[in-house]
Amino acid sequence: MNRLALFCGLGFAASFASAASATATKPPASPDKPVSFVNDVLPVLGKAGCNAGTCHAKADGKGGFKLSVFAYDPRADFYNITRAARG
């Protein structure tokens, strides 16, 4: 294994471990605070890559489901998730 591959692999593992421990120590959200589509849901879709150009943000969407590129149009995304087709 070359040194660059080993270095990249170790860096990825370390960043993944630190992210996992950071999320594990984060206190749960207050049950009184309502969920915000823009502040709570769209970031999760972005992190998962759902609204990237290679997934549901393609011109025709994917599997009959379409999102705006990088959450550019939150109203349309909300409609498509909750009302359109299978929502």
OpenMM code with the backbone's topology and positions (N, CA, C; nanometers):
from openmm import Vec3, app, unit

residues = "MET ASN ARG LEU ALA LEU PHE CYS GLY LEU GLY PHE ALA ALA SER PHE ALA SER ALA ALA SER ALA THR ALA THR LYS PRO PRO ALA SER PRO ASP LYS PRO VAL SER PHE VAL ASN ASP VAL LEU PRO VAL LEU GLY LYS ALA GLY CYS ASN ALA GLY THR CYS HIS ALA LYS ALA ASP GLY LYS GLY GLY PHE LYS LEU SER VAL PHE ALA TYR ASP PRO ARG ALA ASP PHE TYR ASN ILE THR ARG ALA ALA ARG GLY".split()
positions = [
    Vec3(0.0873, -0.1186, 0.0000),
    Vec3(0.0000, 0.0000, 0.0000),
    Vec3(0.0906, 0.1230, 0.0000),
    Vec3(0.0610, 0.2166, -0.0880),
    Vec3(0.1476, 0.3337, -0.0918),
    Vec3(0.1142, 0.4284, 0.0236),
    Vec3(0.2038, 0.5173, 0.0509),
    Vec3(0.1898, 0.6055, 0.1677),
    Vec3(0.0709, 0.7006, 0.1564),
    Vec3(0.0444, 0.7497, 0.0345),
    Vec3(-0.0673, 0.8424, 0.0160),
    Vec3(-0.1998, 0.7738, 0.0461),
    Vec3(-0.2183, 0.6531, -0.0043),
    Vec3(-0.3427, 0.5796, 0.0211),
    Vec3(-0.3580, 0.5529, 0.1706),
    Vec3(-0.2502, 0.5147, 0.2364),
    Vec3(-0.2553, 0.4894, 0.3797),
    Vec3(-0.2887, 0.6171, 0.4552),
    Vec3(-0.2252, 0.7292, 0.4165),
    Vec3(-0.2505, 0.8573, 0.4824),
    Vec3(-0.3964, 0.8994, 0.4638),
    Vec3(-0.4480, 0.8886, 0.3403),
    Vec3(-0.5872, 0.9268, 0.3135),
    Vec3(-0.6833, 0.8375, 0.3898),
    Vec3(-0.6547, 0.7088, 0.3928),
    Vec3(-0.7412, 0.6159, 0.4652),
    Vec3(-0.7437, 0.6451, 0.6137),
    Vec3(-0.6285, 0.6739, 0.6717),
    Vec3(-0.6226, 0.7058, 0.8141),
    Vec3(-0.6910, 0.8390, 0.8431),
    Vec3(-0.6743, 0.9368, 0.7532),
    Vec3(-0.7400, 1.0665, 0.7714),
    Vec3(-0.8905, 1.0540, 0.7665),
    Vec3(-0.9401, 0.9727, 0.6724),
    Vec3(-1.0846, 0.9505, 0.6627),
    Vec3(-1.1358, 0.8810, 0.7881),
    Vec3(-1.0650, 0.7794, 0.8337),
    Vec3(-1.1078, 0.7067, 0.9535),
    Vec3(-1.1084, 0.7980, 1.0755),
    Vec3(-1.0083, 0.8827, 1.0883),
    Vec3(-1.0018, 0.9745, 1.2028),
    Vec3(-1.1128, 1.0771, 1.1971),
    Vec3(-1.1415, 1.1317, 1.0777),
    Vec3(-1.2480, 1.2313, 1.0680),
    Vec3(-1.3834, 1.1668, 1.0918),
    Vec3(-1.4021, 1.0434, 1.0444),
    Vec3(-1.5277, 0.9724, 1.0665),
    Vec3(-1.5470, 0.9442, 1.2158),
    Vec3(-1.4399, 0.9023, 1.2829),
    Vec3(-1.4487, 0.8733, 1.4261),
    Vec3(-1.4782, 0.9992, 1.5067),
    Vec3(-1.4159, 1.1114, 1.4704),
    Vec3(-1.4412, 1.2348, 1.5445),
    Vec3(-1.5823, 1.2850, 1.5189),
    Vec3(-1.6327, 1.2687, 1.3974),
    Vec3(-1.7700, 1.3098, 1.3674),
    Vec3(-1.8689, 1.2222, 1.4427),
    Vec3(-1.8401, 1.0933, 1.4508),
    Vec3(-1.9296, 1.0021, 1.5218),
    Vec3(-1.9321, 1.0336, 1.6707),
    Vec3(-1.8173, 1.0646, 1.7287),
    Vec3(-1.8155, 1.0955, 1.8714),
    Vec3(-1.8795, 1.2308, 1.8988),
    Vec3(-1.8672, 1.3239, 1.8049),
    Vec3(-1.9298, 1.4550, 1.8231),
    Vec3(-2.0811, 1.4432, 1.8202),
    Vec3(-2.1328, 1.3603, 1.7316),
    Vec3(-2.2781, 1.3444, 1.7263),
    Vec3(-2.3284, 1.2610, 1.8428),
    Vec3(-2.2451, 1.1710, 1.8944),
    Vec3(-2.2880, 1.0872, 2.0061),
    Vec3(-2.2976, 1.1676, 2.1352),
    Vec3(-2.2164, 1.2729, 2.1485),
    Vec3(-2.2170, 1.3511, 2.2711),
    Vec3(-2.3115, 1.4709, 2.2639),
    Vec3(-2.3695, 1.4938, 2.1473),
    Vec3(-2.4599, 1.6072, 2.1316),
    Vec3(-2.5901, 1.5788, 2.2063),
    Vec3(-2.6355, 1.6724, 2.2883),
    Vec3(-2.7596, 1.6482, 2.3629),
    Vec3(-2.8793, 1.6449, 2.2684),
    Vec3(-2.9815, 1.5706, 2.3016),
    Vec3(-3.0995, 1.5642, 2.2147),
    Vec3(-3.1699, 1.6989, 2.2083),
    Vec3(-3.2399, 1.7204, 2.0981),
    Vec3(-3.3138, 1.8452, 2.0808),
    Vec3(-3.4287, 1.8523, 2.1807),
    Vec3(-3.4650, 1.9729, 2.2125),
    Vec3(-3.5751, 1.9935, 2.3058),
    Vec3(-3.7057, 1.9466, 2.2423),
    Vec3(-3.7878, 1.8716, 2.3138),
    Vec3(-3.9140, 1.8257, 2.2558),
    Vec3(-4.0117, 1.9406, 2.2312),
    Vec3(-3.9889, 2.0551, 2.2943),
    Vec3(-4.0768, 2.1700, 2.2769),
    Vec3(-4.0461, 2.2485, 2.1494),
    Vec3(-3.9262, 2.2308, 2.0956),
    Vec3(-3.8856, 2.3052, 1.9764),
    Vec3(-3.9405, 2.2345, 1.8519),
    Vec3(-4.0174, 2.3048, 1.7685),
    Vec3(-4.0703, 2.2404, 1.6476),
    Vec3(-3.9595, 2.2143, 1.5450),
    Vec3(-3.9801, 2.1133, 1.4638),
    Vec3(-3.8832, 2.0799, 1.3595),
    Vec3(-3.8980, 2.1789, 1.2445),
    Vec3(-3.7866, 2.2314, 1.2001),
    Vec3(-3.7840, 2.3252, 1.0883),
    Vec3(-3.7408, 2.2503, 0.9625),
    Vec3(-3.8204, 2.2597, 0.8581),
    Vec3(-3.7858, 2.1926, 0.7329),
    Vec3(-3.6550, 2.2481, 0.6775),
    Vec3(-3.6409, 2.3795, 0.6765),
    Vec3(-3.5215, 2.4431, 0.6195),
    Vec3(-3.3983, 2.4183, 0.7065),
    Vec3(-3.4123, 2.4293, 0.8382),
    Vec3(-3.2960, 2.4186, 0.9264),
    Vec3(-3.2655, 2.2770, 0.9735),
    Vec3(-3.3628, 2.1869, 0.9713),
    Vec3(-3.3405, 2.0522, 1.0231),
    Vec3(-3.3452, 1.9431, 0.9162),
    Vec3(-3.4381, 1.9527, 0.8223),
    Vec3(-3.4559, 1.8463, 0.7232),
    Vec3(-3.3638, 1.8640, 0.6029),
    Vec3(-3.3620, 1.9823, 0.5435),
    Vec3(-3.2798, 2.0036, 0.4243),
    Vec3(-3.1306, 1.9779, 0.4476),
    Vec3(-3.0731, 2.0154, 0.5624),
    Vec3(-2.9320, 1.9824, 0.5839),
    Vec3(-2.9046, 1.8317, 0.5854),
    Vec3(-2.9991, 1.7535, 0.6351),
    Vec3(-2.9819, 1.6079, 0.6355),
    Vec3(-2.9831, 1.5555, 0.4923),
    Vec3(-3.0749, 1.6053, 0.4105),
    Vec3(-3.0799, 1.5640, 0.2696),
    Vec3(-2.9519, 1.6038, 0.1969),
    Vec3(-2.8995, 1.7222, 0.2293),
    Vec3(-2.7753, 1.7671, 0.1677),
    Vec3(-2.6573, 1.6826, 0.2091),
    Vec3(-2.6490, 1.6489, 0.3362),
    Vec3(-2.5373, 1.5689, 0.3849),
    Vec3(-2.5406, 1.4280, 0.3254),
    Vec3(-2.6603, 1.3758, 0.3045),
    Vec3(-2.6744, 1.2431, 0.2451),
    Vec3(-2.6539, 1.2459, 0.0937),
    Vec3(-2.6506, 1.3657, 0.0345),
    Vec3(-2.6289, 1.3784, -0.1087),
    Vec3(-2.7559, 1.3656, -0.1915),
    Vec3(-2.8704, 1.3678, -0.1258),
    Vec3(-2.9979, 1.3508, -0.1970),
    Vec3(-3.0270, 1.4652, -0.2930),
    Vec3(-2.9864, 1.5865, -0.2575),
    Vec3(-3.0150, 1.7014, -0.3446),
    Vec3(-2.8928, 1.7424, -0.4273),
    Vec3(-2.8054, 1.6465, -0.4537),
    Vec3(-2.6909, 1.6706, -0.5409),
    Vec3(-2.7320, 1.6416, -0.6851),
    Vec3(-2.6565, 1.6913, -0.7794),
    Vec3(-2.6884, 1.6733, -0.9200),
    Vec3(-2.6841, 1.5292, -0.9665),
    Vec3(-2.6214, 1.4415, -0.8906),
    Vec3(-2.6132, 1.3003, -0.9299),
    Vec3(-2.7266, 1.2174, -0.8725),
    Vec3(-2.8104, 1.2767, -0.7911),
    Vec3(-2.9185, 1.1997, -0.7291),
    Vec3(-3.0539, 1.2600, -0.7687),
    Vec3(-3.1341, 1.3008, -0.6744),
    Vec3(-3.2694, 1.3494, -0.7022),
    Vec3(-3.2737, 1.4910, -0.7580),
    Vec3(-3.1623, 1.5606, -0.7658),
    Vec3(-3.1610, 1.6963, -0.8213),
    Vec3(-3.1239, 1.6962, -0.9691),
    Vec3(-3.1185, 1.5792, -1.0310),
    Vec3(-3.0963, 1.5735, -1.1760),
    Vec3(-3.2145, 1.6396, -1.2452),
    Vec3(-3.1990, 1.6712, -1.3721),
    Vec3(-3.3056, 1.7397, -1.4463),
    Vec3(-3.4381, 1.6648, -1.4405),
    Vec3(-3.4327, 1.5321, -1.4464),
    Vec3(-3.5552, 1.4519, -1.4411),
    Vec3(-3.5776, 1.3883, -1.3047),
    Vec3(-3.4952, 1.4215, -1.2065),
    Vec3(-3.5058, 1.3579, -1.0758),
    Vec3(-3.4528, 1.2157, -1.0819),
    Vec3(-3.4935, 1.1362, -0.9859),
    Vec3(-3.4507, 0.9964, -0.9821),
    Vec3(-3.5652, 0.9146, -0.9247),
    Vec3(-3.6063, 0.8138, -0.9949),
    Vec3(-3.7153, 0.7294, -0.9484),
    Vec3(-3.8481, 0.8030, -0.9388),
    Vec3(-3.8661, 0.9052, -1.0224),
    Vec3(-3.9900, 0.9820, -1.0196),
    Vec3(-3.9961, 1.0862, -0.9092),
    Vec3(-3.8859, 1.1085, -0.8408),
    Vec3(-3.8803, 1.2049, -0.7303),
    Vec3(-3.7726, 1.3075, -0.7602),
    Vec3(-3.8061, 1.4357, -0.7479),
    Vec3(-3.7133, 1.5433, -0.7835),
    Vec3(-3.6993, 1.6432, -0.6697),
    Vec3(-3.5770, 1.6871, -0.6453),
    Vec3(-3.5463, 1.7929, -0.5488),
    Vec3(-3.4696, 1.9031, -0.6197),
    Vec3(-3.4700, 2.0223, -0.5623),
    Vec3(-3.3906, 2.1307, -0.6196),
    Vec3(-3.2433, 2.1082, -0.5860),
    Vec3(-3.1566, 2.1604, -0.6711),
    Vec3(-3.0126, 2.1431, -0.6518),
    Vec3(-2.9686, 2.2171, -0.5256),
    Vec3(-2.9077, 2.1454, -0.4336),
    Vec3(-2.8543, 2.1999, -0.3086),
    Vec3(-2.9568, 2.2843, -0.2328),
    Vec3(-3.0833, 2.2397, -0.2340),
    Vec3(-3.1923, 2.3040, -0.1588),
    Vec3(-3.2148, 2.4487, -0.2015),
    Vec3(-3.1960, 2.4762, -0.3296),
    Vec3(-3.2135, 2.6119, -0.3814),
    Vec3(-3.3574, 2.6605, -0.3674),
    Vec3(-3.4542, 2.5693, -0.3813),
    Vec3(-3.5957, 2.6050, -0.3740),
    Vec3(-3.6642, 2.5232, -0.2638),
    Vec3(-3.6552, 2.5676, -0.1383),
    Vec3(-3.7111, 2.4899, -0.0271),
    Vec3(-3.8618, 2.4671, -0.0373),
    Vec3(-3.9345, 2.5637, -0.0937),
    Vec3(-4.0805, 2.5460, -0.1068),
    Vec3(-4.1137, 2.4303, -0.2009),
    Vec3(-4.0456, 2.4248, -0.3129),
    Vec3(-4.0690, 2.3152, -0.4076),
    Vec3(-4.0258, 2.1816, -0.3473),
    Vec3(-3.9152, 2.1819, -0.2743),
    Vec3(-3.8700, 2.0587, -0.2098),
    Vec3(-3.9720, 2.0105, -0.1069),
    Vec3(-4.0251, 2.1025, -0.0272),
    Vec3(-4.1254, 2.0663, 0.0723),
    Vec3(-4.2483, 2.0072, 0.0042),
    Vec3(-4.2927, 2.0717, -0.1026),
    Vec3(-4.4090, 2.0223, -0.1768),
    Vec3(-4.3815, 1.8830, -0.2335),
    Vec3(-4.2661, 1.8654, -0.2959),
    Vec3(-4.2337, 1.7363, -0.3567),
    Vec3(-4.2220, 1.6250, -0.2545),
    Vec3(-4.1749, 1.6564, -0.1360),
    Vec3(-4.1618, 1.5548, -0.0318),
    Vec3(-4.2963, 1.5224, 0.0319),
    Vec3(-4.3761, 1.6247, 0.0568),
    Vec3(-4.4991, 1.6028, 0.1338),
    Vec3(-4.6247, 1.5845, 0.0508),
    Vec3(-4.6294, 1.6349, -0.0722),
    Vec3(-4.7551, 1.6340, -0.1471),
    Vec3(-4.7470, 1.5642, -0.2832),
    Vec3(-4.6375, 1.5797, -0.3532),
    Vec3(-4.6289, 1.5282, -0.4897),
    Vec3(-4.6183, 1.3765, -0.4920),
    Vec3(-4.6678, 1.3198, -0.5966),
    Vec3(-4.6594, 1.1769, -0.6278),
    Vec3(-4.6885, 1.0868, -0.5075),
    Vec3(-4.5835, 1.0458, -0.4365),
    Vec3(-4.5997, 0.9487, -0.3279),
    Vec3(-4.5977, 1.0104, -0.1890),
    Vec3(-4.5789, 1.1440, -0.1785),
    Vec3(-4.5658, 1.2084, -0.0489),
    Vec3(-4.6883, 1.2044, 0.0280),
] * unit.nanometer
topology = app.Topology()
chain = topology.addChain("A")
for resn in residues:
    res = topology.addResidue(resn, chain)
    for name in ("N", "CA", "C"):
        topology.addAtom(name, app.Element.getBySymbol(name[0]), res)
